[in-house]
Amino acid sequence: MIEAGEMDVALDELRWLLADCAEFIAAHVLLGEVARTSGDLPLARAHYGAGYQLGLQSLRRAKMPKPLLYSQLANQPFFEAGQGLAWTLEKLRKPQMAEEIVATLAELDPSDPLHLRAMLDEMRSGGAPIISISPNFPN
């Protein structure tokens, strides 16, 4: 429905899904995407945040199993909620909160398949290239 441009129908369906299953992380991610693309960053933050917190609560109950790989299909909505939340927090000028999200996700999947650190670096540099200083450079 979203791909077909039927936004009103898609929003109604997603809200209906959440009415019966408020823990449906993928629905929160989609609603976050819709809000983000429409420019409603506070609403995007709310939906991404809800999805991320739901996943984090489940992980805490399971004693934070590691690694938690993004490559596993069931984990992808959680990581995507975290990605969207970090992006939104950075846009809302809350860089420390964005860093916390990225650090948590990187701890769970150190391979950083969504390139979250690079995403934040690019957002902060305004697209300017990041220059690495040689490891031999004196401190």
C-alpha positions as MATLAB code, in Angstrom:
seq = 'MIEAGEMDVALDELRWLLADCAEFIAAHVLLGEVARTSGDLPLARAHYGAGYQLGLQSLRRAKMPKPLLYSQLANQPFFEAGQGLAWTLEKLRKPQMAEEIVATLAELDPSDPLHLRAMLDEMRSGGAPIISISPNFPN';
ca = [
       0.000    0.000    0.000;
       2.867    2.350    0.801;
       4.634    1.514   -2.460;
       1.386    2.116   -4.342;
       1.041    5.539   -2.741;
      -2.031    4.579   -0.719;
      -0.758    6.300    2.413;
      -4.099    6.775    4.152;
      -4.988    3.110    3.729;
      -1.503    2.029    4.803;
      -1.641    4.188    7.934;
      -5.071    2.857    8.834;
      -3.889   -0.738    8.395;
      -0.741   -0.205   10.449;
      -2.684    1.454   13.246;
      -5.201   -1.385   13.147;
      -2.358   -3.902   13.465;
      -0.947   -2.040   16.459;
      -4.351   -1.848   18.108;
      -4.351   -5.655   18.343;
      -0.608   -6.145   18.756;
       1.148   -3.120   20.224;
       4.411   -5.109   20.302;
       4.602   -5.421   16.502;
       8.000   -3.803   15.991;
       7.859   -3.902   12.182;
       4.632   -1.853   12.208;
       6.296    0.769   14.402;
       9.221    0.880   11.960;
       6.894    1.424    8.990;
       4.978    4.136   10.827;
       8.292    5.732   11.738;
       9.317    5.702    8.074;
       6.050    7.304    7.018;
       6.386   10.003    9.674;
      10.024   10.629    8.762;
       9.329   10.990    5.048;
       6.468   13.364    5.801;
       8.795   15.477    7.965;
       7.182   14.701   11.324;
      10.364   13.904   13.243;
       8.753   13.842   16.718;
       6.246   11.234   15.525;
       9.009    9.287   13.776;
      10.995    9.331   17.000;
       7.980    8.022   18.896;
       7.400    5.078   16.559;
      11.057    4.159   16.108;
      11.525    4.557   19.852;
       8.577    2.308   20.633;
       9.936   -0.413   18.352;
      13.448   -0.105   19.746;
      12.269   -0.149   23.380;
      10.056   -3.181   22.768;
      13.014   -5.079   21.345;
      15.311   -3.937   24.129;
      12.814   -5.052   26.785;
      12.664   -8.504   25.222;
      16.434   -8.709   25.092;
      16.763   -7.656   28.725;
      14.304  -10.373   29.749;
      16.523  -12.828   27.859;
      19.620  -11.447   29.665;
      20.960   -9.628   26.576;
      22.125  -12.553   24.435;
      25.136  -11.739   22.266;
      25.758  -11.670   19.469;
      22.353  -10.714   18.146;
      22.846  -10.713   14.415;
      21.007   -8.424   12.025;
      21.346  -11.146    9.402;
      18.677  -13.125   11.248;
      15.341  -12.096    9.763;
      13.572  -11.924   13.143;
      16.132   -9.383   14.437;
      15.911   -6.962   11.524;
      12.906   -4.883   12.679;
      14.625   -4.213   16.020;
      17.834   -3.040   14.340;
      15.872   -0.972   11.813;
      13.926    0.667   14.639;
      17.235    1.495   16.304;
      18.651    2.856   13.058;
      15.615    5.064   12.527;
      15.674    6.207   16.139;
      19.380    7.105   16.004;
      18.872    8.997   12.732;
      15.881   10.871   14.123;
      17.607   11.715   17.406;
      20.574   13.089   15.490;
      18.243   15.241   13.376;
      16.517   16.439   16.554;
      19.923   17.516   17.921;
      20.191   14.797   20.544;
      23.584   13.350   19.574;
      24.334   11.689   22.919;
      21.104    9.729   22.754;
      21.856    8.738   19.151;
      25.322    7.574   20.247;
      23.812    5.400   22.982;
      21.535    3.657   20.482;
      24.388    3.051   18.039;
      26.669    1.779   20.827;
      24.024   -0.674   22.026;
      23.361   -1.991   18.517;
      27.102   -2.262   17.804;
      27.557   -4.256   21.000;
      24.811   -6.645   19.921;
      26.103   -7.031   16.338;
      29.713   -5.814   16.126;
      29.752   -6.194   12.326;
      27.531   -3.059   12.109;
      25.714   -4.258    8.986;
      23.601   -1.091    8.814;
      26.738    1.105    8.997;
      25.304    3.076   11.880;
      28.579    4.693   12.932;
      29.164    5.849    9.342;
      25.590    7.153    9.199;
      26.172    9.370   12.236;
      29.583   10.488   10.953;
      28.085   11.474    7.608;
      25.205   13.332    9.246;
      27.615   15.233   11.480;
      30.060   16.101    8.736;
      27.351   17.259    6.354;
      28.605   14.815    3.750;
      32.194   16.107    3.883;
      34.749   13.289    3.733;
      36.046   11.939    7.014;
      39.825   11.865    7.032;
      41.545    9.151    9.039;
      44.687   10.156   10.833;
      47.501    7.665   10.614;
      47.746    5.301   13.601;
      51.385    6.455   13.847;
      50.305   10.048   14.431;
      51.470   11.133   17.906;
      48.776   11.693   20.517;
];
